[in-house]
Amino acid sequence: MRLFHFSDDPGIVAFEPRPVRVPSARAPGREWLNGPLVWAIDADHDFMYLFPRDCPRILIWAAADTPEVERRHWLGDWRAVACVERHWLERLEAETIHRYEMPAEGFEDLGDAGMWVSRRCVIPMKRTAISRLDQEFGPRGVELRVVDSLRPLKGLWNSSLHVSGIRLRNAKDWE
């Protein structure tokens, strides 16, 4: 299994556990997820972080119980879809981010969308600079959909699809 952490900082030598910048409401007993941790994502879900840090996006893929008709409607022949607002496209084309490969030892699987956490300092094994982010999705079987607004996609959370929203507080007209 391969784990990664994405950053716009090319010079990270060690990842120290730190609390999240914006705490989330957590289920009882899971409040510790807002505390000091090092976060990583598995290779199957790394497309979720192929964006400039503050870029709002909605990512969807079929869950185990997604009916075939719904899967085909939203995903077509893709394994997942990444939706981003049109005004972020230029930054996707121009910015470079850094993918740090992390050692799997010491990470705990959260059982949620490929996310893993470590409670201790992690020294990355490798750093890879990635440019032209807009071209990274297709080879991963992910369709990049550029939309005028993410707001019309709010209803997806009521579907049988897995839906992840990241940095939505930065989306235009998101409430």
C-alpha positions, 0 to 999 in steps of 0.5 A: 500500500502506498500513502501520500501527503500533498502540499504546495511546500517543496521543502518538508523534511518531516511531518509533525502531528498538528491539529486540523486548521478548521475543526469538523464536527466528529462522531462521539469518540472520534473528536481526536481526529481534530487533534494533532495528527499527520494525514495521508491518502492512499494511492486509490484516492490521491486524485482528491488532492491533485488541486491547489490547497484552497481549491473547492471541489466535489469528488464522487464515486460509486459506493457498494450499494449504488444502483448501476443506473445512478452510477452510469448517470453520474460516472459514465465509464469513469471510476470517479468524477472531480468537479471544480469551479471554472475560475480555478481551471487556470490555477490547475493548469499553472500551479505545481504541488508536491506529492510526498510518499509516506511510509505506511508504518505507524499510520491508522486506516480511518476506513473513510475514502482512503484517509490514514492518520499517524499520531507521530512524526513522519519522515517522507520517503520521496517527493514528486513535483506535479504540474499541469494538475488538470492532466493528472485525472484522466490517467487515474480513471477520473473525469475532471468536470469544470462547472460554473458553480458547485452549488447545484451539486449539493443534492448529491449528498442525498444520493447513493454515491460516495460524495466528498466535498473539500474546501467548500467554504471557498466555493463561490455562492456556497452557503 
